[in-house]
């Protein structure tokens, strides 16, 4: 196994699309007659930072729940802190739109249409 090298953990890593996207879990519908899948997806960037766990305090660090915040990385000596990449105003550091609904032709594996979806209120983390 290769040794894992942690580069600049204090800076974090920009993840795009972040862990709220790209497709919603369980949010795909298929029109079997037309062989088109319809789904909504979100394109928001996130920041992930790795933290070396203190063996004495590993239970507290691994107490994360949900999709954001400090999360366990089972089998490693690290936990990961995951948060949306937001401006000081709390808005995503990416120009809108942040969400879309789209149709994919399943026979050709091609995007056949997409439309902006949602509002700022509906799309923010």
Buried (B, 14 or more C-beta within 10 A) or exposed (E): EEEEEEEEEEEBEEBEBBBBBBBEEEEEEEEEEEEBBBBBBBBBBBBBBBBEBEEEEEEEBBEBEEBBEBBBBEEEEBBBBBBBBBEEEEEBEBEEBBBBBBBBBBEEEEEEEBEEBBEEEEBBB
